[in-house]
């Protein structure tokens, strides 16, 4: 996981993206400017390849 500033152009090649907030928790982003990210199923779904990252963020763990 990489936490840093980024450009909009960099998001177009992202394997995954998510937003966080107090109310919404960790929410996967499926599209940016009409372009699909790597997320095709909800991060809470067992079939989501990124469910582990969302869980780590929620739990405050890394690695």
C-alpha atoms as one frame of an Amber mdcrd trajectory, in Angstrom:
protein
   0.000   0.000   0.000   1.316   3.426  -0.956   0.025   6.561   0.764   1.100
   9.708  -1.097  -0.141  12.504  -3.334  -0.869  11.379  -6.900  -2.027  12.788
 -10.212  -5.335  12.023 -11.883  -3.427  10.412 -14.769  -1.818   7.956 -12.318
  -5.239   6.791 -11.168  -6.093   5.538 -14.650  -3.574   2.687 -14.300  -4.507
   1.841 -10.707  -5.064  -1.805  -9.838  -7.353  -0.615  -7.070  -8.591   2.540
  -5.443 -10.634   3.306  -2.376 -11.812   6.256  -0.393 -12.075   6.412   3.364
 -14.160   8.420   5.740 -15.729   8.329   9.147 -19.208   7.475   7.891 -18.385
   5.362   4.826 -15.444   3.403   6.226 -13.382   1.980   3.381 -15.243   2.192
   0.072 -13.778   0.725  -3.140 -13.762   2.906  -6.249 -14.896   1.097  -9.399
 -14.583   3.962 -11.911 -12.515   7.135 -12.244 -13.539   9.547 -15.012 -15.527
   6.745 -16.645 -12.546   4.364 -16.641 -12.787   1.120 -14.695 -10.310   0.375
 -11.941  -9.335  -3.154 -10.977 -12.290  -3.415  -8.579 -15.108  -5.380 -10.188
 -16.830  -6.759  -7.084 -17.428  -5.183  -3.678 -14.376  -5.230  -1.393 -16.434
  -7.087   1.196 -17.131  -9.924  -1.249 -15.043 -13.097  -0.831 -14.321 -12.938
  -4.576 -12.693  -9.510  -4.403  -8.911  -9.744  -4.859  -8.530  -6.538  -2.843
 -10.655  -7.496   0.148  -7.479  -8.074   2.154  -6.273  -4.491   1.671  -9.626
  -3.005   2.678  -9.654  -5.226   5.769  -6.120  -4.153   6.719  -7.040  -0.498
   6.364 -10.175  -0.988   8.457  -8.221  -2.810  11.153  -5.250  -0.425  11.095
  -2.763  -3.162  10.211  -0.172  -3.455   7.455   1.866  -6.050   5.642
